[in-house]
Amino acid sequence: MAGRLTFHAFTELGWTDGEGGAWRNPALTPPRTVPELEFWTGLARVAERGRLDSFFFADAMGMGGFTPSDQEREVRDGRLILWDPAVAIPALAAATEHIGFLFTSSILQEHPFTFARKASTLDHLTNGRVGWNIVTSYSPNVARNFGMDDLPPREERYRWADEYVDVAYRLWEGSWEEDAVVADAATGVYVDPAKVHPIDYAGERYRVQGPHLTYATPQRTPLLVQAGGSPAGRAFAARHAEMQFITAPDPESAAKDIAAVRLLAARAGRRPDDICFTISTGFVVGSTEEEARRKADDLDSYADFAGKVAAISTSIGVDLTGLEPDAPVAELLAGATSSGGMSGVLKSLIGSLPTDRPPTLRDLIRPRGERHGGVGTPEQIADQLERWQRAGVGGVAVGMDVRPGSLTDFVDHVIPVLQDRGLAQREYASGTLRQRVLGYGDRLPDRHPAARHRRGSRTAGERHS
């Protein structure tokens, strides 16, 4: 949306957040110390008070780590505790009025027919406030939790994802016509059978007859989010995503990455501005830069270095756990990039390394806020976010090193400065999450690949540009 950035409170539905050891910080309020529902509804209300666009739940369906000791640390630090965010959304939606909810679901974890039904239920119950973060998973443990010996190669997982979303699109967009529900007491017809259709899908992995089990929801298809930074991930985002997370180390790199995906989107028949490119970063706010730096150092002192190394190793697919903190990492990273398997996260890490000396493992494990200019006064943070916006970034996922303190600081001190500069909204607009984040209507535009499965006429609420 021109003129402002979108903002999304970014966390996991677990009792600890951040890298290993952060739970030891006395400023953190783990949900186990208060009724869990009270904690999460309170956090959602803080985000809504700041007029953030959504509450975004990351998620995983298994353990990370390359070694048994890494996995043991993951259990010890509490990072293994992850509840199902989709289950929590109705309660959080009932406690709020406007804020949206993005939830992560992997193509590995649920059959597309069951998932489509769940997503439609959530869209109905929230009146169009949900979005789906489409992931293909990266941990071998996830695959083994669902009956596979190992993860398929990345390119194969994205082919799988293409089929998965196609099945979901057929159910969401094509199974029920807009006016299928007639509720005519005189004739005794509640649903017109002629306007409800099976999808009769048969593909490589799935066979789904249908029809879908619910009438058209406010958005039909939830807002589509994706975070892949590999070539296969970018191509998938260009075809399907409405919001893509990027992991660029600086605005200049982000501008190049955004231009590349926009070109791919145009080649796929979409408009370059159909995708809201979003960065994820933490924020440490101080009344002075010195105070913010002290707070950042204090936050970092609670983190377990080995746990952070294990977490980054899992996310980039390269085992860094055997290296000393001050060991040069150039050769190992060079080997990873030359293999053709460089992830978007790894690319971002490489781009952020010092160039005036040999970078070390310690350089890779810097606090996340420092990577994107998120440590400083509210004015300094706003200055940095303006740089990201000029590079083409349209959204910011606000990470929380300490809950609720990190989010409260951002809402109370940074958001007012951003609102004064026109970078953050002062009030919520009407409409669904899609309309508020992207500005082009409640439903997907005709140029999106899901639209080819539509039947019947659109409602007056659909506005396409």
For each residue, the residues with C-beta under 8 A, 3 or more apart:
1: 4 6 276 394 436 437 438 439
2: 439
3: 422
4: 1 422 423 424 425
5: 385 389 393 394 395 396 418 423 424
6: 1 53 54 276 278 394 395 396 437
7: 50 51 52 53 395 396 398 415 424
8: 52 53 54 55 56 102 278 395 396 397 398
9: 43 44 46 47 52 54 55 56 397 398 400 407
10: 56 58 280 397 398 399 400
11: 17 43 55 56 57 58 399 400 403
12: 17 57 58 59 82
13: 40 57 59 82 83 84 85 88
14: 17 78 79 81 82 83
15: 23 30 31 32 78 81
16: 22 23 28 30 77 78 79 81
17: 11 12 14 22 28 400 401 403
18: 22 303 399 400 401
19: 22 303 304 307 308 311
20: 73 74 77 79 303 304 306 307 308 310 311
21: 24 77 302 303 304 307
22: 16 17 18 19 25 28 299 302 303 401 402
23: 15 16 28 30 77 78
24: 21 302
25: 22 28 299 302 401 402
26:
27: 402 405
28: 16 17 22 23 25 402 403 405
29: 33 34 39 403 404 405
30: 15 16 23 33 78
31: 15 34 36 39 40
32: 15 36
33: 29 30
34: 29 31 38 39
35: 38 39
36: 31 32 39 40
37: 40 41 91
38: 34 35 41 42
39: 29 31 34 35 36 42 43
40: 13 31 36 37 43 44 88 91 92
41: 37 38 44 45 91 92 95 96
42: 38 39 45 46 404
43: 9 11 39 40 46 47 55 403 404 407
44: 9 40 41 47 48 55 92 95 96 99
45: 41 42 48 49 95 96
46: 9 42 43 49 50 404 407 408 411
47: 9 43 44 50 52 55 99 407 411
48: 44 45 51 52 96 97 98 99
49: 45 46 411
50: 7 46 47 407 410 411 412 415 424
51: 7 48 415 419 424 425 426 427 428
52: 7 8 9 47 48 55 99 398 411
53: 6 7 8 99 100 395 425 433 436 437
54: 6 8 9 99 100 101 102 129 131 433 437
55: 8 9 11 43 44 47 52 92 99 100 101 102
56: 8 9 10 11 101 102 133 225 397
57: 11 12 13 85 88 101 102 103 104
58: 10 11 12 104 133
59: 12 13 82 84 85 103 104 105
60: 64 82 137 139 142
61: 106 108 109 137 142 145 146
62: 137 139 141 142 143 144 145
63: 71 74 75 80 139 141
64: 60 70 71 74 139 141 310 311 313 314 315
65: 70 71 73 74 310 313 314
66: 70 310 313 314 319 321
67: 70 71 319 321
68: 71 72
69: 72 73 321
70: 64 65 66 67 73 74 310 313 314 321
71: 63 64 65 67 68 74 75 141
72: 68 69 75 76
73: 20 65 69 70 76 77 304 306 307 310
74: 20 63 64 65 70 71 77 79 80 307 310
75: 63 71 72 78 79 80
76: 72 73
77: 16 20 21 23 73 74 304 307
78: 14 15 16 23 30 75 81
79: 14 16 20 74 75 307 311
80: 63 74 75
81: 14 15 16 78
82: 12 13 14 59 60
83: 13 14 87 88
84: 13 59 87 88
85: 13 57 59 88 89 101 103 104
86: 89 103 105 118 122
87: 83 84 90
88: 13 40 57 83 84 85 91 92
89: 85 86 92 93 101 103 122 125 126 130
90: 87 93 94 122 125 126
91: 37 40 41 88 94 95
92: 40 41 44 55 88 89 95 96 101
93: 89 90 96 101 125 126 129
94: 90 91
95: 41 44 45 91 92
96: 41 44 45 48 92 93 99
97: 48
98: 48 129 428
99: 44 47 48 52 53 54 55 96 129 428
100: 53 54 55 126 129 130 131 223 433 436 437
101: 54 55 56 57 85 89 92 93 122 126 129 130 131
102: 8 54 55 56 57 130 131 132 133 223 225
103: 57 59 85 86 89 122 130 131 132 133
104: 57 58 59 85 133 135
105: 59 86 109 110 115 132 133 134 135
106: 61 109 110 135 136 137 142
107: 112 134 135 136 137 157 160 161 164
108: 61 136 137 142 143 146 148
109: 61 105 106 142 146
110: 105 106 114 115 118
111: 114 115 206
112: 107 115 116 164 165 167 168 171 206 208
113: 116 117 167 171 206 208 210
114: 110 111 117 118
115: 105 110 111 112 118 119 168
116: 112 113 119 120 167 168 171 172 212
117: 113 114 120 121 171 212 213 214
118: 86 110 114 115 121 122
119: 115 116 122 123 130 132 168 172 222
120: 116 117 123 124 171 172 212 213 214 217
121: 117 118 124 125 214
122: 86 89 90 101 103 118 119 125 126 130 222
123: 119 120 126 128 129 130 217 218 219 220 222
124: 120 121 127 214 217 218
125: 89 90 93 121 122
126: 89 90 93 100 101 122 123 129 130
127: 124 218 432
128: 123 217 218 219 431 432 433 434 442
129: 54 93 98 99 100 101 123 126 432 433
130: 89 100 101 102 103 119 122 123 126 219 222 223 433
131: 54 100 101 102 103 222 223 224 225 243 433 434
132: 102 103 105 119 222 223 224 225
133: 56 58 102 103 104 105 225 226 227
134: 105 107 161 165 224 225 226 236 240 241
135: 104 105 106 107 226 227
136: 106 107 108 154 157 158 160 161 228
137: 60 61 62 106 107 108 142 143 151 157
138: 142 151 314 315 317 343
139: 60 62 63 64 142 143 151 314
140: 143 144 150 151
141: 62 63 64 71 144 145
142: 60 61 62 106 108 109 137 138 139 145 146 151
143: 62 108 137 139 140 146 148 149 150 151 152
144: 62 140 141 147 148 149 150
145: 61 62 141 142
146: 61 108 109 142 143
147: 144
148: 108 143 144 151 152
149: 143 144
150: 140 143 144
151: 137 138 139 140 142 143 148 157
152: 143 148 156 157 160
153: 156 157
154: 136 157 158 230 232 233 341
155: 158 159 232
156: 152 153 159 160
157: 107 136 137 151 152 153 154 160 161 232
158: 136 154 155 161 162 228 232 233 235 236
159: 155 156 162 163
160: 107 136 152 156 157 163 164 205
161: 107 134 136 157 158 164 165 236
162: 158 159 165 166 236 239
163: 159 160 166 167 203 204 205 206
164: 107 112 160 161 167 168 205 206
165: 112 134 161 162 168 169 224 240 450
166: 162 163 169 170 201 203 449
167: 112 113 116 163 164 170 171 199 201 203 206 208
168: 112 115 116 119 164 165 171 172 221
169: 165 166 172 173 174 221 449 450 453
170: 166 167 173 174 175 199 201 208 210 453
171: 112 113 116 117 120 167 168 174 175 199 208 210 211 212
172: 116 119 120 168 169 175 212 217 220 221 450
173: 169 170 220 221 444 450 451 453 454
174: 169 170 171 197 199 453 454 455
175: 170 171 172 196 197 198 199 210 211 212
176: 180 195 196 197 211 212 214 215 216
177: 180 195 196 197 216 455 456 457
178: 216 456 457 458 459
179: 182 192 195 456 457
180: 176 177 191 192 195 196 215 216
181: 190 191 192 215
182: 179 189 190 191 192
183: 190
184: 187 188 189 190
185: 188
186:
187: 184
188: 184 185
189: 182 184 192
190: 181 182 183 184
191: 180 181 182 195 196 215
192: 179 180 181 182 189 195 196
193: 196
194:
195: 176 177 179 180 191 192 455 456
196: 175 176 177 180 191 192 193 211
197: 174 175 176 177 210 211 455
198: 175 209 210 211
199: 167 170 171 174 175 208 209 210 211 212 453
200: 209 210
201: 166 167 170 206 207 208 209 210
202: 206 207
203: 163 166 167 206 207
204: 163
205: 160 163 164
206: 111 112 113 163 164 167 201 202 203
207: 201 202 203
208: 112 113 167 170 171 199 201
209: 198 199 200 201
210: 113 170 171 175 197 198 199 200 201
211: 171 175 176 196 197 198 199
212: 116 117 120 171 172 175 176 199
213: 117 120
214: 117 120 121 124 176 217
215: 176 180 181 191
216: 176 177 178 180 220
217: 120 123 124 128 172 214 220
218: 123 124 127 128 432 442
219: 123 128 130 222 223 432 433 434 442 443
220: 123 172 173 216 217 443 444
221: 168 169 172 173 224 443 444 450
222: 119 122 123 130 131 132 219 433
223: 100 102 130 131 132 219 242 243 433 434 437 438
224: 131 132 134 165 221 240 241 242 243
225: 56 102 131 132 133 134 241 242 243 244 245
226: 133 134 135 233 236 237 240 241 243 244 245
227: 133 135 233 244 245 344
228: 136 158 232 233 234 236 237 344
229: 233 234 246 247 257 343 344 345 347 348
230: 154 233 234 341 342 343 344
231: 234 235
232: 154 155 157 158 228 235 236
233: 154 158 226 227 228 229 230 236 237 344
234: 228 229 230 231 237 238 260 261 264
235: 158 231 232 238 239 264
236: 134 158 161 162 226 228 232 233 239 240 241
237: 226 228 233 234 240 241 244 261 264 275
238: 234 235 241 261 264 265 267 268 270 275
239: 162 235 236 265 268 270 449
240: 134 165 224 226 236 237 448 449
241: 134 224 225 226 236 237 238 244 275
242: 223 224 225 274 275 276 434 437 438 444
243: 131 223 224 225 226 275 276 277 278 395 437 438
244: 225 226 227 237 241 261 275 276 277 278
245: 225 226 227 278 279 280 397
246: 229 254 257 258 277 278 279 344 393
247: 229 279 280 344 345 347 348
248: 251 253 254 256 257 279 348 351
249: 253 348 349 351 352 371
250: 253 254 351 352
251: 248 254 255 387 388 390 391 393
252: 255 256 391
253: 248 249 250 256 257 348 351
254: 246 248 250 251 257 258 277 279 388 391 392 393
255: 251 252 258 259 391 392
256: 248 252 253 259 260
257: 229 246 248 253 254 260 261 277
258: 246 254 255 261 262 277 391 392 393
259: 255 256 262 263 392
260: 234 256 257 263 264
261: 234 237 238 244 257 258 264 265 275 277
262: 258 259 265 266 272 273 275 392
263: 259 260 266 267 272
264: 234 235 237 238 260 261 267 268
265: 238 239 261 262 268 270 271 272 274 275
266: 262 263 269 270 271 272
267: 238 263 264
268: 238 239 264 265 449
269: 266 447 449
270: 238 239 265 266 274 275 447 448
271: 265 266 274 447
272: 262 263 265 266 275
273: 262
274: 242 265 270 271 438 445 447 448
275: 237 238 241 242 243 244 261 262 265 270 272
276: 1 6 242 243 244 394 395 437 438
277: 243 244 246 254 257 258 261 392 393 394 395
278: 6 8 243 244 245 246 393 394 395 396 397
279: 245 246 247 248 254 372 388 393 395 396 397
280: 10 245 247 368 396 397 399
281: 368 369 371 372 374 396 397 398 399
282: 367 368 369 374 398 399 400 401 406
283: 369 374 375 381 398 399 406 409 410 414
284: 292 295 296 299 367 369 374 375 376 401 406 409
285: 292 295 376 377 378 381 409 410 413 414
286: 289 290 291 292 293 294 295 376 377
287: 291 377
288: 291 292 377
289: 286 292 293 375 376 377 380
290: 286 293 294
291: 286 287 288 294 295
292: 284 285 286 288 289 295 296 375 376 377
293: 286 289 290 296 297 375
294: 286 290 291 297 298
295: 284 285 286 291 292 298 299
296: 284 292 293 299 300 367 369 370 375
297: 293 294 300 301
298: 294 295 301 302
299: 22 25 284 295 296 302 303 367 401 402
300: 296 297 303 367
301: 297 298
302: 21 22 24 25 298 299
303: 18 19 20 21 22 299 300 307 308
304: 19 20 21 73 77 307 308
305: 308 309 325 365
306: 20 73 309 310 321
307: 19 20 21 73 74 77 79 303 304 310 311
308: 19 20 303 304 305 311 312 365
309: 305 306 312 313 320 321 323 361 365
310: 20 64 65 66 70 73 74 306 307 313 314 321
311: 19 20 64 79 307 308 314 315
312: 308 309 315 316 320 345 349 364 365
313: 64 65 66 70 309 310 316 317 318 319 320 321
314: 64 65 66 70 138 139 310 311 317
315: 64 138 311 312 343 345
316: 312 313 336 343 345 346 349
317: 138 313 314 336 341 343 346
318: 313 332 333 336 346
319: 66 67 313 322
320: 309 312 313 323 329 332 361 364
321: 66 67 69 70 306 309 310 313
322: 319
323: 309 320 327 329 332 361
324: 327 361
325: 305 360 361 362 365
326: 360 361 362
327: 323 324 360 361
328: 331 358 359 360
329: 320 323 332 333 359 360 361 363 364
330: 333 334 358 359
331: 328 334 335
332: 318 320 323 329 335 336
333: 318 329 330 336 337 346 349 350
334: 330 331 337 338
335: 331 332 338 339
336: 316 317 318 332 333 339 341 342 346
337: 333 334 342 346 350
338: 334 335
339: 335 336 342
340:
341: 154 230 317 336
342: 230 336 337 339 346 347
343: 138 229 230 315 316 317 346 347
344: 227 228 229 230 233 246 247 347 348
345: 229 247 312 315 316 348 349
346: 316 317 318 333 336 337 342 343 349 350
347: 229 247 342 343 344 350 351
348: 229 247 248 249 253 344 345 351 352 371
349: 249 312 316 333 345 346 352 353 364
350: 333 337 346 347 353
351: 248 249 250 253 347 348
352: 249 250 348 349 366 371
353: 349 350 359 363 364
354: 357 359 363
355:
356:
357: 354
358: 328 330
359: 328 329 330 353 354 363 364
360: 325 326 327 328 329 363 364
361: 309 320 323 324 325 326 327 329 364 365
362: 325 326 365
363: 329 353 354 359 360 366
364: 312 320 329 349 353 359 360 361
365: 305 308 309 312 325 361 362
366: 352 363 370 371
367: 282 284 296 299 300 370 375 401
368: 280 281 282 371 372 374 399
369: 281 282 283 284 296 372 374 375 399 401
370: 296 366 367 373 374 375
371: 249 281 348 352 366 368 374
372: 279 281 368 369 384 388
373: 370 376 380 381 383 384 385 387
374: 281 282 283 284 368 369 370 371 381 384
375: 283 284 289 292 293 296 367 369 370
376: 284 285 286 289 292 373 379 380 381 384
377: 285 286 287 288 289 292 380 381
378: 285 381 382 413 414 416 417
379: 376 382 383 417
380: 289 373 376 377 383 384
381: 283 285 373 374 376 377 378 384 385 414 417
382: 378 379 385 386 414 417 418 421 423
383: 373 379 380 386 387
384: 372 373 374 376 380 381 387 388
385: 5 373 381 382 388 389 396 418 423
386: 382 383 389 390 421 423
387: 251 373 383 384 390 391
388: 251 254 279 372 384 385 391 393 396
389: 5 385 386 392 393 394 423
390: 251 386 387
391: 251 252 254 255 258 387 388
392: 254 255 258 259 262 277 389
393: 5 246 251 254 258 277 278 279 388 389 396
394: 1 5 6 276 277 278 389
395: 5 6 7 8 53 243 276 277 278 279 437
396: 5 6 7 8 278 279 280 281 385 388 393
397: 8 9 10 56 245 278 279 280 281
398: 7 8 9 10 52 281 282 283 406 407 410
399: 10 11 18 280 281 282 283 368 369 406
400: 9 10 11 17 18 282 403 404 406 407
401: 17 18 22 25 282 284 299 367 369 406
402: 22 25 27 28 299 405 406
403: 11 17 28 29 43 400 406 407
404: 29 42 43 46 400 407 408
405: 27 28 29 402 408 409
406: 282 283 284 398 399 400 401 402 403 409 410
407: 9 43 46 47 50 398 400 403 404 410 411
408: 46 404 405 411 412
409: 283 284 285 405 406 412 413 414
410: 50 283 285 398 406 407 413 414 415
411: 46 47 49 50 52 407 408 414 415
412: 50 408 409 415 416
413: 285 378 409 410 416 417
414: 283 285 378 381 382 409 410 411 417 418
415: 7 50 51 410 411 412 418 419 424
416: 378 412 413 419 420
417: 378 379 381 382 413 414 420 421
418: 5 382 385 414 415 421 423 424
419: 51 415 416 422 423 424 425 426
420: 416 417
421: 382 386 417 418
422: 3 4 419
423: 4 5 382 385 386 389 418 419
424: 4 5 7 50 51 415 418 419
425: 4 51 53 419 428 429
426: 51 419
427: 51
428: 51 98 99 425 436
429: 425 435 436
430: 435
431: 128 434 435 436 442
432: 127 128 129 218 219 435 436 442
433: 53 54 100 128 129 130 131 219 222 223 436 437
434: 128 131 219 223 242 431 437 438 440 441 442 443 444
435: 429 430 431 432 438 439 440 441 442 463
436: 1 53 100 428 429 431 432 433 439
437: 1 6 53 54 100 223 242 243 276 395 433 434
438: 1 223 242 243 274 276 434 435
439: 1 2 435 436
440: 434 435 445 463 464 465
441: 434 435 445 461 462 463 464 465
442: 128 218 219 431 432 434 435 461 462 463
443: 219 220 221 434 458 461 462 464
444: 173 220 221 242 434 448 450 451
445: 274 440 441 448 451 464 465
446: 451 464
447: 269 270 271 274 451
448: 240 270 274 444 445 451
449: 166 169 239 240 268 269 452
450: 165 169 172 173 221 444 453
451: 173 444 445 446 447 448 454
452: 449
453: 169 170 173 174 199 450
454: 173 174 451 458
455: 174 177 195 197
456: 177 178 179 195
457: 177 178 179
458: 178 443 454 462
459: 178 462
460:
461: 441 442 443
462: 441 442 443 458 459
463: 435 440 441 442
464: 440 441 443 445 446
465: 440 441 445
